[in-house]
Amino acid sequence: MSEFDFDRRPIRIAVYGRSDTGLRRTENQDDFLVADLSASDGNGCLLRPEGCPAGDNDLRHFDLGPKGALVLVADGMGGAAAGALASRLAATWIHQQLAASWGAERSLTPQRFATALRDALIHANVRIHDQSLHNPDFRGMGTTATAVGVLEGFLYLAQVGDSRAYLVRDGDAIQLTRDQSMVQALIDSGTMTEEEAESSGHRSVILQALGAAADVRVDLTYQEVRRGDVVVLCSDGLSRMVKREEIADATHRTADLVSLCNELVQLANERGGPDNITVVTVGFDGEGLHEPDAAAAIGRHVFPLSGP
């Protein structure tokens, strides 16, 4: 069996999300979305900050279907109204585009799924950029997007900007995404250490955002998920205030995903809450997943897409 072969045994997902304005902002420019891509109604929205057509935003449980699921966080910028619009449009259009293209797909392969996910972010970029060009009130708006597609036993992560995804396993939290930021570029070049980055005044400067330019480069990676794993998606309102070791500790101590999400938001606010804070927590279980293996690699694995 290759690492991308499908396993038809059940995979059970629990998910909860919360978006908080923080203590120093007057408007929340973050958004998030969780969707079941196998839903028969063609929508499948399970969670959004202001609710989905299905109802409230309680903890959701569902079995992963053959089309998989989508979990994303977006953090808007460009002024209060523009930033909020950009993140909302990104979440909506990424979901709509992926649901339409992947929903019509008959070859349910990882290659097709990852391509559809990447293309959904590119589609959203074009539409948001077009909105900013044609409406002076929204000139310069943009948004980060960290979109995680779940198919069978794998996560496929499409990244633009500096919102993050962590995988928590065996008491450790590993960052699966790489920030598209000035600070990360300086770390990668050896100009700045990670310790220096913690106090840098350039931590909020990102190098890419959906809608900021006509073209965007989507970072596309993958990661196998194991039974008992927890994935935490967040905007930088959390990651700038709460270290990954603290995310791991909170996950280890906290009995449920709702409490975990609320504890992380509270911790960021206790440290000043200077920005909007969005956290989505996802738990994985079921016979369709392998047991945790200390030798299994966790990290940023570039997905080998062919073509542009």
KOLBAZA-121491 format. One record per residue (C-alpha): y, x, z; residue in one letter. Coordinates in steps of 0.1 Angstrom, whole numbers, padded with zeros to 4 digits, always signed. Layout:
<zavos>
YXZA/...
</zavos>
This chain:
<zavos>
+0000+0000+0000M/+0034+0014-0009S/+0064+0010+0014E/+0078-0018-0007F/+0046-0039-0010D/+0050-0074+0003F/+0032-0087+0034D/+0027-0125+0035R/+0022-0129+0073R/+0050-0146+0091P/+0082-0128+0100I/+0103-0146+0127R/+0140-0141+0130I/+0164-0151+0158A/+0201-0147+0152V/+0234-0153+0170Y/+0270-0144+0161G/+0304-0145+0177R/+0339-0136+0165S/+0367-0131+0190D/+0404-0126+0184T/+0406-0099+0210G/+0435-0094+0235L/+0463-0080+0213R/+0460-0100+0180R/+0473-0135+0174T/+0449-0143+0145E/+0413-0135+0138N/+0409-0118+0104Q/+0371-0112+0108D/+0344-0134+0094D/+0306-0134+0095F/+0278-0154+0078L/+0241-0158+0083V/+0221-0176+0056A/+0185-0185+0048D/+0181-0177+0011L/+0149-0197+0009S/+0165-0230+0020A/+0156-0259-0002S/+0192-0273-0003D/+0204-0242-0021G/+0230-0235+0006N/+0211-0222+0036G/+0241-0214+0058C/+0229-0210+0094L/+0259-0194+0111L/+0296-0189+0106R/+0324-0186+0131P/+0336-0222+0125E/+0302-0236+0118G/+0281-0244+0088C/+0273-0277+0072P/+0242-0277+0093A/+0262-0280+0125G/+0271-0259+0155D/+0267-0222+0161N/+0238-0221+0186D/+0211-0194+0186L/+0191-0199+0154R/+0154-0193+0149H/+0137-0194+0115F/+0107-0179+0096D/+0117-0156+0068L/+0109-0173+0035G/+0100-0157+0001P/+0137-0154-0009K/+0147-0137+0024G/+0179-0139+0043A/+0215-0127+0043L/+0235-0115+0073V/+0271-0101+0069L/+0302-0092+0087V/+0337-0089+0070A/+0369-0075+0085D/+0401-0085+0066G/+0433-0066+0061M/+0467-0071+0044G/+0487-0092+0068G/+0474-0121+0090A/+0471-0148+0064A/+0459-0124+0037A/+0434-0106+0058G/+0418-0138+0071A/+0416-0152+0036L/+0400-0120+0022A/+0372-0119+0048S/+0366-0156+0044R/+0364-0154+0006L/+0342-0123+0008A/+0317-0140+0030A/+0317-0172+0009T/+0315-0155-0025W/+0289-0129-0016I/+0267-0157-0003H/+0273-0180-0032Q/+0267-0153-0058Q/+0236-0140-0042L/+0222-0175-0037A/+0228-0183-0073A/+0215-0151-0089S/+0186-0144-0066W/+0178-0181-0063G/+0172-0181-0100A/+0151-0149-0099E/+0114-0152-0105R/+0105-0116-0101S/+0108-0112-0063L/+0109-0074-0061T/+0129-0052-0038P/+0146-0037-0069Q/+0158-0071-0081R/+0169-0081-0046F/+0188-0050-0039A/+0205-0052-0073T/+0215-0088-0067A/+0229-0079-0033L/+0250-0050-0046R/+0262-0072-0076D/+0273-0099-0052A/+0297-0075-0034L/+0310-0063-0068I/+0315-0100-0079H/+0334-0107-0046A/+0356-0076-0052N/+0367-0087-0086V/+0375-0122-0074R/+0394-0111-0043I/+0414-0085-0063H/+0422-0112-0089D/+0435-0134-0061Q/+0458-0106-0048S/+0472-0100-0082L/+0481-0136-0089H/+0495-0146-0056N/+0524-0126-0041P/+0516-0139-0006D/+0482-0121-0008F/+0493-0089-0025R/+0473-0060-0012G/+0448-0080+0007M/+0413-0066+0012G/+0383-0067+0035T/+0353-0046+0046T/+0319-0060+0040A/+0286-0050+0056T/+0259-0072+0041A/+0223-0070+0052V/+0197-0086+0030G/+0163-0092+0047V/+0133-0094+0024L/+0097-0092+0037E/+0097-0062+0062G/+0128-0044+0050F/+0165-0045+0054L/+0187-0038+0023Y/+0223-0028+0034L/+0253-0031+0011A/+0283-0014+0025Q/+0320-0013+0017V/+0345-0001+0044G/+0337+0006+0081D/+0320-0025+0096S/+0287-0013+0109R/+0250-0021+0112A/+0229-0006+0140Y/+0191-0008+0145L/+0180-0008+0181V/+0144+0003+0188R/+0127+0018+0218D/+0159+0021+0238G/+0179+0038+0210D/+0206+0025+0187A/+0208+0041+0153I/+0237+0035+0129Q/+0222+0024+0095L/+0255+0024+0077T/+0280+0051+0070R/+0317+0044+0074D/+0337+0047+0042Q/+0367+0060+0062S/+0390+0090+0063M/+0375+0102+0096V/+0339+0100+0083Q/+0349+0120+0052A/+0364+0147+0075L/+0332+0147+0096I/+0310+0150+0064D/+0331+0179+0052S/+0329+0197+0085G/+0367+0195+0090T/+0363+0173+0121M/+0336+0169+0148T/+0323+0135+0159E/+0339+0142+0193E/+0373+0148+0177E/+0369+0117+0156A/+0367+0096+0187E/+0404+0103+0195S/+0417+0106+0160S/+0447+0086+0150G/+0432+0080+0116H/+0401+0061+0128R/+0413+0029+0112S/+0420+0044+0077V/+0393+0032+0053I/+0387+0046+0018L/+0374+0014+0002Q/+0378-0024+0007A/+0367-0054-0013L/+0397-0066-0033G/+0419-0034-0028A/+0412-0022-0064A/+0396-0034-0096A/+0365-0014-0090D/+0344-0007-0059V/+0315+0016-0050R/+0289-0002-0029V/+0268+0020-0007D/+0232+0006-0009L/+0205+0017+0015T/+0173+0003+0030Y/+0153+0004+0063Q/+0119-0009+0073E/+0121-0032+0103V/+0094-0034+0130R/+0083-0060+0155R/+0108-0062+0184G/+0137-0045+0166D/+0172-0058+0171V/+0199-0053+0145V/+0236-0054+0156V/+0263-0060+0129L/+0299-0056+0140C/+0334-0050+0129S/+0353-0020+0141D/+0368-0040+0169G/+0335-0034+0186L/+0324+0000+0173S/+0358+0017+0182R/+0355+0005+0218M/+0318+0006+0225V/+0295+0035+0219K/+0261+0032+0202R/+0244+0043+0234E/+0261+0014+0252E/+0249-0010+0225I/+0213+0004+0231A/+0217+0000+0269D/+0230-0035+0267A/+0201-0045+0243T/+0176-0030+0267H/+0190-0048+0297R/+0198-0082+0282T/+0172-0109+0280A/+0185-0128+0249D/+0206-0124+0218L/+0234-0148+0230V/+0239-0128+0262S/+0238-0096+0243L/+0265-0107+0218C/+0287-0120+0246N/+0283-0089+0267E/+0293-0066+0239L/+0324-0087+0231V/+0333-0088+0267Q/+0330-0050+0270L/+0353-0044+0241A/+0379-0068+0256N/+0376-0051+0290E/+0386-0019+0273R/+0418-0035+0259G/+0405-0056+0230G/+0431-0041+0206P/+0415-0057+0175D/+0394-0087+0164N/+0358-0083+0176I/+0328-0097+0156T/+0292-0092+0166V/+0260-0106+0150V/+0227-0099+0168T/+0194-0103+0150V/+0160-0101+0165G/+0127-0096+0146F/+0092-0106+0155D/+0060-0119+0140G/+0026-0107+0126E/+0043-0098+0093G/+0059-0068+0109L/+0043-0035+0120H/+0045-0024+0156E/+0071+0002+0165P/+0061+0038+0156D/+0079+0067+0172A/+0072+0087+0140A/+0088+0061+0117A/+0122+0073+0102A/+0153+0053+0111I/+0186+0059+0094G/+0204+0058+0061R/+0179+0058+0032H/+0196+0055-0002V/+0180+0028-0023F/+0170+0041-0057P/+0186+0017-0081L/+0184+0024-0118S/+0214+0018-0140G/+0251+0014-0130P/
</zavos>
